[in-house]
Amino acid sequence: MKIAPCVCAGCGGRVFFVLVNASGAERDCSGCGSRAFIADSEEYWNEDSWEDDEPGAAECPCGSEEFEAAVAFSFGNGGAVRWVSVGLRCIEDGFCGVYTDWKIDYGPTDHLLTMV
């Protein structure tokens, strides 16, 4: 397993608003507003793919929507990424949880490791 923190390429910020569904996640930097998809989310981030799973804002039980984020990559026997999990930590109360995860069923997958 490899875990990588999310860092904004625009300003170096580490706090985000995050949209999630069962097939991906998109983060929006709370500092500069830069947006980025996590792993291969962009490929599935369209209305045709959502069906009954439209993305929604991640929200902490305390009501906050600002998080530090990290991505965990789980590997299969051949070393290819098999699962992507998005963990969020609320900046208000520290609550942590996995807000979405999805299976990767194609290869090669090395490019995903840099898309956090």
N, C-alpha and C positions, 0 to 999 in steps of 0.2 A: 504494500500500500504506500502511496505517496500522498502527502497533504501539502497544498500550496495556498498561501494567503492571497486574497485579492487585493491588488494595488492599482489605483487609477493611473493609466499611462499619461494622462493629461497633467495632473497636478501632484501625483504621489499620495493622494488621499486614501484612507483606509475605511471610510464610513460610507455606506451605500443604502439607497432604497432599492429593493429587489422585487422583481416580478417573477413568479414561479408558476409552473404547471407540471404535469407528469412527464413531459418530454423536454424540459429545459428551464433555463433561467436567464434573465437579463438584469444587469446591475446598472444603476444610475448613481454616479458619484454625488454625494451631498455637498461636496466642496465646490466643484466646477460644473456639474451637470453632464459630464461626459458619460456616454452609455457604452456598454460592452456586453456581448453575449458570452455566456460561460460554456466552454467546450464546444460541442457541435450544435448548440441550441438554435443558432441562426438558421440552420438547414430545416428546422421543423417549426419555426416561429412564423406561422401564417394561418389564416382562418381555415384553410382546407385541412390542416393537420390537427387543429384544436378540437373539432367536433363538439363534444360536451365538456371539454377541458380548457376553457379560455383562461389565459394567465390572470392571476390576481396578485395584489400587493401582499408581500409577506408582512405579517404583523405579530408582534410579541403579545403574549397574554396581558401585559401591562398597557397595551395600546400604542406603543411606539412602533414606528416603521423604519427606524434607522439602525443599521447593523454593521458590524465587522463581519466579513465573509471569508470562508475558506472552502477549497474544493479538494475532496478526497478521491483518488483514483485507485480502484481495485484492479488487480491484474489476473489474467488467466494463466494457465500452465505455460503457454508459449511466450509470455511476457507482454502480450497485448492488453490494452485497457479493456475491461469487461463491464465495469460499473463506474458511473460518475455520481458523487453525492455532494450536495451543497449544504454546508453547515453555516448557520448564522448565530452571532452573539449580539444580543441587544445592548446598545450602548447606554440605555437608561438603567436597567436593573441586572444586566449580566446573564439573563436567561439564554441558554444555548439549546439548539436543536438542529436536526437535519430537516430542512424544509422541502427538499425534493431530491430524488435520485432516479437514474434511468440506466437501462442496460445498453451497452454498445455491442452490436452484433456484426461488425464489419472490420476490415483491416486494410491497410495498416492504420495504427492509431497513435503513433508517436506525436503527431501534430497537436493532439488534444492536451498534452501535458503543459503546453505554453499558453493555452487559451483559458486563463482563469480571471 
